[in-house]
Structure formats: C-alpha cells, structure tokens
Amino acid sequence: MLWVKSLHIVFVASWFAGLFYLPRIFVNLAMVAPESIAERERLLLMARKLLRFTTLLAVPALALGLWLWLGWGIGRGPGNGWMHAKLAVVVLILGYHHACARLLHRFEQRQNRRSHVWFRWFNELPVLLLLAAVLLVVLKPF
C-alpha cells in the first residue's frame, strides 16, 4: 500500500505542476500583441503540449487514488466525512482541468475575451484546491 500511496503523491504533484503552469502560459497569451504571430504560435504549442502531458499525469493520479479508496478502503466507513469532502475537491480539480482545456481552445480559435489579470487570478485556484485536499487528508477534520 505504501508504494501505491507514494506513486499517487508523485502523480498528483506532477499533475498539479502542469495545472500551476498552464494558466501562466494563458497570462502570456493574453498579453501577446496581435501582430506577434510567431510568439502566439509558440505559446499555443507550449500550452497544447503541457495540457496533453498534464492530462496524461492526471490519469494515474486518479487511478491510484481510486485504488487507495476502493481497494484498500482508505476513507471508508464511519468517521470518514473528510473523504467525501476530498472527493468533492477532486471533482473541482477535474473541473479546473477541463476549464483549462476550454480556455486553450478559445485561444486557438482567437476567441479569448479575458485579460491577463483575470488569468493571474485564475492561476491561484489550483493552489487553493491543493491546499484544501492536503488539509483534508492530513487533518481529517470530520
């Protein structure tokens, strides 16, 4: 079980590295001057590759988490309300990941209407989600 836990932590950390950096690319894309075609295309390429890689990292993170929850029974039974809250946070993280994919698609279609300031704030959400998940797992408040 410790191997599964360790790998879960590694894949979650790696997944979040992508979720932390992808919106930073969006900040730069939102600031690109319309005539800077090469810069825009380079940033789009980086964002596409990072989203693909981040998605690939999410799969084992989720699979290993399910293994721990369903296979080993972690967080099941009475007194494990923290797990329900953590699963809700995981759903929010998946929603954030999906939102990143949609935002990238808007950039690719030249339909972005948000400012670089909005993306700077958007970039803070995964930090809060990770903090919530870690606190729930470590403190098990309910």
C-alpha positions in Angstrom: 0.0 0.0 0.0 2.9 2.4 0.7 4.0 2.1 -2.9 0.6 3.0 -4.2 0.4 6.0 -1.8 3.9 7.1 -2.9 3.1 6.9 -6.6 -0.3 8.6 -6.0 1.5 11.5 -4.3 4.1 11.8 -7.1 1.5 11.8 -9.9 -0.7 14.3 -8.1 2.2 16.6 -7.6 3.2 16.2 -11.2 -0.4 16.8 -12.4 -0.5 20.0 -10.3 2.7 21.3 -11.7 1.0 21.4 -15.0 -2.1 23.0 -13.6 0.1 25.6 -12.0 2.0 26.5 -15.1 -0.7 26.2 -17.9 -2.6 29.3 -16.7 0.8 31.2 -16.7 1.0 30.5 -20.4 -2.5 31.9 -20.7 -1.3 35.1 -19.0 1.4 35.4 -21.6 -1.0 34.6 -24.4 -3.5 37.2 -23.2 -0.6 39.8 -23.3 0.7 38.9 -26.8 0.3 41.8 -29.3 -1.9 40.9 -32.3 1.0 41.3 -34.7 3.2 38.8 -32.8 2.1 35.7 -34.7 5.3 33.7 -34.0 5.1 34.4 -30.3 1.4 33.5 -30.2 2.0 30.2 -32.0 5.0 29.2 -29.8 2.9 29.8 -26.7 0.0 27.9 -28.1 2.3 25.0 -28.9 3.7 25.0 -25.4 0.1 25.1 -23.9 -1.1 22.2 -26.1 1.9 20.1 -25.1 1.6 20.9 -21.4 -2.2 20.2 -21.4 -1.6 16.9 -23.1 1.2 15.9 -20.6 -0.8 17.2 -17.6 -3.8 15.1 -18.7 -1.6 12.0 -19.0 -0.4 12.6 -15.5 -3.9 13.0 -14.1 -4.9 9.5 -15.2 -2.6 7.6 -13.0 -3.1 10.1 -10.1 -6.8 9.4 -10.3 -6.4 5.6 -10.8 -4.1 5.3 -7.9 -6.4 7.4 -5.7 -9.3 5.2 -6.6 -7.2 2.1 -5.8 -6.4 3.5 -2.3 -10.0 4.4 -1.7 -11.8 1.3 -3.1 -9.1 -1.3 -3.0 -7.6 -0.5 0.4 -10.6 1.0 2.0 -8.9 4.3 2.9 -11.5 6.9 3.9 -14.4 4.4 4.0 -16.7 3.7 6.9 -18.0 5.8 9.8 -16.0 8.9 10.8 -14.6 9.5 7.3 -16.6 12.5 6.2 -13.3 14.1 5.3 -13.1 11.7 2.3 -16.4 12.9 0.9 -15.1 16.5 1.1 -11.8 15.5 -0.5 -13.7 13.8 -3.3 -15.7 17.0 -3.8 -12.4 18.8 -4.1 -11.1 16.3 -6.7 -14.3 17.0 -8.7 -13.5 20.7 -8.6 -9.9 20.0 -9.7 -11.2 18.0 -12.6 -13.5 20.9 -13.5 -10.5 23.3 -13.3 -8.5 20.9 -15.6 -11.4 20.9 -18.1 -11.8 24.7 -17.9 -8.1 25.0 -18.8 -8.7 22.8 -21.9 -11.7 25.0 -22.9 -9.7 28.2 -22.4 -6.9 26.8 -24.6 -9.5 26.0 -27.2 -10.7 29.6 -27.1 -7.2 30.9 -27.5 -6.7 28.6 -30.5 -9.9 30.0 -32.1 -8.9 33.6 -31.3 -12.0 33.9 -29.1 -10.4 34.8 -25.8 -12.1 37.8 -24.1 -10.4 37.7 -20.8 -7.5 39.9 -19.6 -4.1 38.8 -18.4 -5.2 40.0 -14.9 -8.1 37.5 -14.9 -5.8 34.7 -15.8 -3.5 35.7 -13.0 -6.4 35.3 -10.5 -7.5 32.1 -12.3 -3.9 30.7 -11.8 -4.4 30.9 -8.0 -7.3 28.4 -7.9 -5.2 25.2 -8.1 -3.2 26.4 -5.1 -6.3 26.7 -3.0 -7.7 23.4 -4.2 -4.4 21.6 -3.5 -4.3 23.2 0.0 -7.9 22.0 0.7 -7.2 18.5 -0.4 -4.0 18.2 1.6 -5.6 19.7 4.7 -8.5 17.3 4.5 -6.2 14.2 4.1 -3.7 15.2 6.8 -6.1 16.7 9.4 -9.2 14.5 8.7 -11.3 17.2 10.4 -14.5 15.2 10.3 
